[in-house]
Amino acid sequence: MKTKLFLIATISILSIFVSIIACKKSNRTVPVQFVITDKPTTLDEVNIHITGMQVKINDDNAGWISIDAKDTTVNLLDLQNGITEVIAQDEVPEGILKEVRFILGSDNTVVESGASHPLQTPSAEDSGLKIKIDKRLEETLNTFELDFDAASSIKEENGNYRLDPVIRLVPE
């Protein structure tokens, strides 16, 4: 009887210990990569100045994590018909990638009929352009292709151009 009680107690203690270890937060990282592409439009150019990127992992209350991104100006219209460009690649904590956001600079333009126009990007320079992802990250390279729909994203009013971004995650 004592042996049986000892065995039950030992199993219970081991179960609690294993549960505590399993609940402990992991410090492992996994590789991620973000590429962008574009859907066709009638504009000549849509130049977006990307100064940075950030990700949010796991919890909606978690902070944003800056990742290694090129500070570059991309003509979205060069990224059509299956052409993509890597804009960020880094290691991030493992878990669920909740959101990604682009931080834009001030050098954004639209070219229409050969004439260049400034492109207003409300709040994109401060809070960034956010895209919901909600995908579990694997241990191997996680590549996310983001389709920046320039045709639907550019609004023209009285000669002023504004970016109302339409960005979607391309299915794997």
Residue frames as qw, qx, qy, qz and C-alpha x, y, z in Angstrom:
[[0.000, 0.885, 0.465, 0.000, 0.00, 0.00, 0.00],
 [0.303, -0.799, 0.108, 0.508, 2.84, 2.41, 0.91],
 [0.422, -0.125, 0.603, 0.665, 4.56, 1.61, -2.38],
 [0.219, 0.628, 0.663, 0.343, 1.37, 2.39, -4.29],
 [0.131, -0.945, -0.241, 0.177, 0.95, 5.75, -2.49],
 [0.421, -0.583, 0.337, 0.608, 4.63, 6.57, -3.06],
 [0.391, 0.173, 0.680, 0.595, 4.25, 5.77, -6.79],
 [0.095, 0.815, 0.541, 0.182, 1.11, 7.94, -7.11],
 [0.271, -0.892, -0.039, 0.359, 2.79, 10.83, -5.26],
 [0.457, -0.353, 0.486, 0.655, 5.91, 10.56, -7.44],
 [0.319, 0.429, 0.676, 0.508, 3.86, 10.54, -10.66],
 [0.040, -0.914, -0.403, 0.020, 1.86, 13.55, -9.47],
 [0.347, -0.774, 0.164, 0.504, 4.99, 15.53, -8.64],
 [0.432, -0.093, 0.615, 0.652, 6.56, 14.62, -12.00],
 [0.229, 0.663, 0.639, 0.315, 3.38, 15.65, -13.81],
 [0.135, -0.951, -0.186, 0.207, 3.38, 19.04, -12.10],
 [0.433, -0.565, 0.381, 0.590, 7.09, 19.52, -12.89],
 [0.398, 0.197, 0.685, 0.577, 6.59, 18.65, -16.58],
 [0.105, 0.837, 0.522, 0.127, 3.60, 21.03, -16.78],
 [0.252, -0.882, 0.019, 0.398, 5.64, 23.88, -15.32],
 [0.419, -0.332, 0.548, 0.643, 8.48, 23.29, -17.77],
 [0.328, 0.440, 0.715, 0.433, 6.07, 23.05, -20.72],
 [0.009, 0.915, 0.404, -0.015, 4.42, 26.36, -19.80],
 [0.421, -0.619, 0.142, 0.648, 7.73, 28.18, -19.53],
 [0.458, 0.850, -0.009, -0.261, 8.21, 30.73, -22.35],
 [0.859, 0.144, 0.237, 0.430, 10.65, 29.69, -25.06],
 [0.139, -0.813, 0.217, 0.523, 13.61, 31.86, -26.01],
 [0.577, 0.071, 0.652, 0.486, 14.12, 30.13, -29.35],
 [0.275, 0.617, -0.111, -0.729, 14.01, 32.13, -32.55],
 [0.669, 0.343, 0.631, 0.192, 12.95, 31.24, -36.08],
 [0.215, -0.172, 0.382, 0.882, 13.85, 32.85, -39.42],
 [0.389, 0.726, 0.517, -0.234, 11.29, 35.02, -41.24],
 [0.266, -0.079, 0.445, 0.852, 11.40, 36.75, -44.59],
 [0.351, 0.701, 0.445, -0.432, 9.00, 39.25, -46.15],
 [0.278, 0.039, 0.577, 0.766, 8.68, 39.84, -49.89],
 [0.362, 0.569, 0.318, -0.666, 6.32, 42.19, -51.68],
 [0.273, 0.228, 0.742, 0.567, 4.63, 42.01, -55.05],
 [0.243, 0.364, 0.150, -0.887, 1.95, 44.11, -56.78],
 [0.471, 0.547, 0.693, -0.004, -1.28, 43.81, -58.72],
 [0.358, 0.274, 0.399, 0.799, -1.38, 45.78, -62.05],
 [0.035, 0.773, 0.374, -0.511, -2.60, 49.43, -62.26],
 [0.505, 0.765, 0.272, 0.293, -2.83, 52.18, -64.90],
 [0.236, -0.941, 0.182, 0.163, -0.30, 54.43, -63.07],
 [0.601, 0.663, -0.417, 0.162, 3.27, 54.73, -64.41],
 [0.454, 0.218, -0.692, 0.517, 4.93, 54.35, -60.98],
 [0.617, -0.719, -0.121, -0.295, 3.98, 53.98, -57.33],
 [0.503, 0.402, -0.551, 0.530, 7.10, 54.66, -55.27],
 [0.701, -0.675, -0.153, -0.172, 6.94, 53.67, -51.60],
 [0.238, 0.622, -0.584, 0.465, 9.80, 54.60, -49.25],
 [0.862, -0.406, -0.302, -0.039, 10.14, 51.79, -46.68],
 [0.046, 0.750, -0.498, 0.433, 12.31, 52.80, -43.72],
 [0.128, -0.296, 0.865, -0.384, 11.62, 49.85, -41.44],
 [0.686, -0.208, -0.564, -0.410, 9.47, 46.88, -40.50],
 [0.271, -0.312, 0.707, -0.574, 8.20, 45.50, -37.22],
 [0.548, -0.164, -0.774, -0.272, 6.41, 42.33, -36.18],
 [0.543, -0.380, 0.405, -0.630, 4.14, 41.36, -33.32],
 [0.434, 0.118, -0.893, -0.031, 4.52, 37.79, -32.09],
 [0.255, -0.242, -0.892, 0.284, 1.97, 35.76, -30.04],
 [0.114, -0.628, -0.641, 0.427, -0.02, 38.06, -27.80],
 [0.180, 0.799, 0.355, 0.451, -1.94, 41.11, -29.04],
 [0.381, -0.924, -0.032, 0.031, -0.64, 42.92, -25.93],
 [0.772, -0.215, 0.183, 0.569, 2.99, 42.17, -26.81],
 [0.013, -0.806, 0.156, 0.571, 5.15, 44.99, -28.09],
 [0.725, 0.683, -0.075, -0.052, 6.38, 45.48, -31.62],
 [0.727, -0.372, 0.391, 0.424, 9.76, 43.95, -32.53],
 [0.331, 0.809, -0.308, -0.375, 11.88, 45.76, -35.12],
 [0.888, 0.056, 0.397, 0.227, 13.35, 43.48, -37.76],
 [0.338, -0.406, 0.462, 0.712, 16.20, 43.96, -40.21],
 [0.532, 0.703, 0.471, 0.000, 14.63, 45.69, -43.23],
 [0.485, 0.208, 0.267, 0.806, 16.12, 47.57, -46.16],
 [0.079, 0.720, 0.192, -0.662, 15.70, 51.35, -46.09],
 [0.274, 0.020, 0.698, 0.661, 14.64, 51.54, -49.72],
 [0.482, 0.417, 0.070, -0.768, 12.24, 53.10, -52.17],
 [0.359, 0.106, 0.903, 0.210, 10.35, 50.48, -54.15],
 [0.436, 0.177, -0.307, -0.827, 8.36, 51.10, -57.32],
 [0.623, 0.056, 0.687, -0.371, 5.50, 48.71, -56.66],
 [0.752, 0.544, 0.016, -0.372, 4.78, 48.49, -60.37],
 [0.300, 0.586, -0.748, -0.080, 8.16, 46.80, -60.92],
 [0.209, -0.167, 0.918, -0.294, 6.80, 43.95, -58.79],
 [0.746, 0.245, 0.126, -0.607, 4.10, 42.54, -61.05],
 [0.841, 0.349, -0.339, -0.238, 3.59, 39.23, -62.86],
 [0.958, -0.162, -0.189, 0.143, 5.30, 37.07, -60.26],
 [0.475, 0.466, -0.350, 0.659, 8.24, 39.40, -59.58],
 [0.606, -0.757, -0.242, 0.024, 8.97, 39.88, -55.87],
 [0.319, 0.638, -0.414, 0.565, 11.57, 41.70, -53.80],
 [0.655, -0.392, -0.531, 0.369, 12.89, 40.72, -50.38],
 [0.032, -0.797, 0.030, -0.602, 12.48, 43.74, -48.12],
 [0.425, -0.639, 0.471, -0.434, 13.16, 42.22, -44.70],
 [0.858, 0.014, -0.512, 0.034, 14.77, 39.11, -43.26],
 [0.140, -0.591, 0.559, -0.564, 15.61, 38.40, -39.64],
 [0.398, -0.147, -0.882, 0.205, 15.25, 36.03, -36.68],
 [0.439, -0.443, 0.051, -0.780, 12.19, 36.48, -34.47],
 [0.371, -0.188, 0.791, -0.449, 10.89, 34.67, -31.38],
 [0.147, -0.148, -0.930, -0.303, 9.04, 31.46, -32.18],
 [0.238, 0.380, 0.642, -0.622, 5.27, 31.44, -31.89],
 [0.363, 0.679, 0.623, 0.135, 2.43, 32.94, -33.88],
 [0.214, -0.004, 0.187, 0.959, 3.16, 35.93, -36.12],
 [0.146, 0.660, 0.625, -0.392, 0.15, 38.14, -35.36],
 [0.322, 0.925, 0.176, -0.101, 0.93, 41.28, -37.40],
 [0.613, -0.008, 0.187, 0.767, 3.58, 43.00, -39.46],
 [0.140, 0.938, 0.241, -0.206, 3.88, 46.69, -40.13],
 [0.594, 0.407, 0.131, 0.681, 5.77, 48.79, -42.63],
 [0.220, -0.782, -0.134, 0.568, 7.21, 52.09, -41.44],
 [0.563, 0.643, 0.313, 0.414, 7.27, 54.50, -44.38],
 [0.384, -0.258, 0.002, 0.887, 9.50, 57.49, -45.00],
 [0.219, 0.712, 0.242, -0.622, 8.44, 60.78, -46.55],
 [0.075, 0.457, -0.580, -0.670, 9.74, 60.16, -50.10],
 [0.441, 0.321, 0.838, -0.012, 6.58, 58.51, -51.52],
 [0.231, 0.418, -0.259, -0.840, 5.43, 59.45, -55.03],
 [0.655, 0.435, 0.615, -0.059, 3.02, 58.51, -57.78],
 [0.039, -0.339, 0.501, 0.795, 3.85, 59.01, -61.47],
 [0.513, 0.543, 0.648, -0.148, 0.87, 59.36, -63.77],
 [0.556, 0.788, 0.219, 0.147, 1.18, 60.21, -67.48],
 [0.645, 0.400, -0.148, 0.634, 4.86, 61.03, -66.90],
 [0.119, -0.710, 0.174, -0.672, 4.18, 63.58, -64.11],
 [0.476, -0.081, -0.748, 0.456, 5.39, 62.90, -60.56],
 [0.433, -0.657, -0.113, -0.606, 3.09, 63.72, -57.63],
 [0.079, -0.342, 0.760, -0.548, 3.71, 63.46, -53.88],
 [0.613, -0.288, -0.696, -0.240, 1.90, 60.56, -52.28],
 [0.395, -0.527, 0.363, -0.659, 0.36, 61.33, -48.89],
 [0.598, -0.046, -0.797, 0.079, 0.68, 58.47, -46.42],
 [0.475, -0.631, 0.108, -0.603, -1.48, 59.37, -43.41],
 [0.734, -0.546, 0.325, -0.241, -0.03, 57.86, -40.21],
 [0.955, 0.227, -0.141, 0.132, 2.27, 55.49, -42.15],
 [0.403, 0.607, -0.438, 0.526, 5.36, 57.41, -41.00],
 [0.343, -0.509, 0.496, -0.614, 4.29, 57.14, -37.34],
 [0.738, -0.152, 0.529, -0.390, 2.19, 54.05, -36.67],
 [0.133, -0.274, 0.882, 0.361, 2.98, 52.24, -39.93],
 [0.686, 0.118, -0.380, -0.609, 0.93, 50.16, -42.34],
 [0.443, -0.251, 0.800, -0.316, -0.32, 47.12, -40.43],
 [0.659, 0.144, -0.592, -0.441, -1.14, 43.72, -41.93],
 [0.761, -0.297, 0.450, -0.360, -2.73, 40.90, -39.91],
 [0.366, 0.415, -0.814, -0.175, -0.98, 37.57, -40.45],
 [0.760, -0.252, 0.382, -0.461, -1.97, 35.10, -37.66],
 [0.867, 0.304, -0.392, -0.049, 0.32, 32.27, -38.80],
 [0.813, -0.518, 0.236, 0.124, 2.32, 29.84, -36.65],
 [0.237, 0.806, -0.534, -0.098, 6.03, 30.17, -37.39],
 [0.991, 0.046, -0.096, 0.080, 7.93, 27.01, -38.33],
 [0.658, -0.582, 0.259, 0.402, 11.57, 26.29, -37.45],
 [0.587, 0.189, 0.442, 0.651, 12.62, 26.61, -41.11],
 [0.078, -0.083, 0.147, 0.983, 12.58, 29.87, -43.08],
 [0.211, 0.663, 0.670, -0.259, 9.10, 31.44, -42.94],
 [0.154, 0.011, 0.369, 0.917, 8.52, 33.48, -46.11],
 [0.219, 0.674, 0.589, -0.389, 5.53, 35.80, -46.27],
 [0.238, 0.224, 0.485, 0.811, 4.57, 37.29, -49.64],
 [0.089, 0.627, 0.452, -0.628, 2.61, 40.51, -49.27],
 [0.308, 0.483, 0.575, 0.584, 0.63, 41.73, -52.29],
 [0.057, -0.484, -0.194, 0.852, 0.51, 45.53, -52.18],
 [0.352, 0.610, 0.668, 0.239, -2.48, 46.32, -54.41],
 [0.203, -0.209, 0.071, 0.954, -1.46, 49.71, -55.86],
 [0.126, -0.350, -0.601, -0.707, -4.55, 49.95, -58.09],
 [0.459, -0.668, -0.562, -0.167, -6.86, 49.82, -55.05],
 [0.585, -0.459, -0.330, 0.581, -4.51, 51.66, -52.66],
 [0.245, -0.072, 0.098, 0.962, -4.06, 55.00, -54.44],
 [0.101, 0.791, 0.591, -0.123, -6.87, 57.57, -54.13],
 [0.290, 0.137, 0.192, 0.927, -6.78, 60.75, -56.22],
 [0.036, -0.827, -0.539, 0.155, -8.80, 63.81, -55.20],
 [0.125, 0.989, 0.047, -0.057, -8.33, 67.16, -56.99],
 [0.528, 0.714, -0.381, 0.256, -4.78, 66.31, -58.08],
 [0.291, -0.608, 0.645, -0.360, -3.74, 65.10, -54.61],
 [0.754, 0.090, -0.641, -0.110, -2.78, 61.45, -54.19],
 [0.512, -0.515, 0.495, -0.476, -3.29, 59.56, -50.93],
 [0.379, 0.185, -0.907, -0.007, -2.28, 56.05, -49.91],
 [0.744, -0.230, 0.294, -0.554, -5.11, 53.96, -48.43],
 [0.080, 0.428, -0.890, -0.138, -3.19, 50.69, -48.44],
 [0.932, 0.038, 0.053, -0.358, -4.73, 47.44, -49.57],
 [0.172, 0.538, -0.824, 0.043, -2.21, 44.74, -48.69],
 [0.925, -0.149, 0.054, -0.346, -2.96, 41.04, -48.49],
 [0.433, -0.448, 0.779, 0.073, -0.99, 37.98, -47.57],
 [0.611, 0.345, -0.560, -0.440, -0.56, 35.78, -50.65],
 [0.923, -0.217, 0.213, -0.237, -1.69, 32.23, -49.86],
 [0.344, -0.533, 0.749, 0.191, 1.10, 29.67, -49.70]]
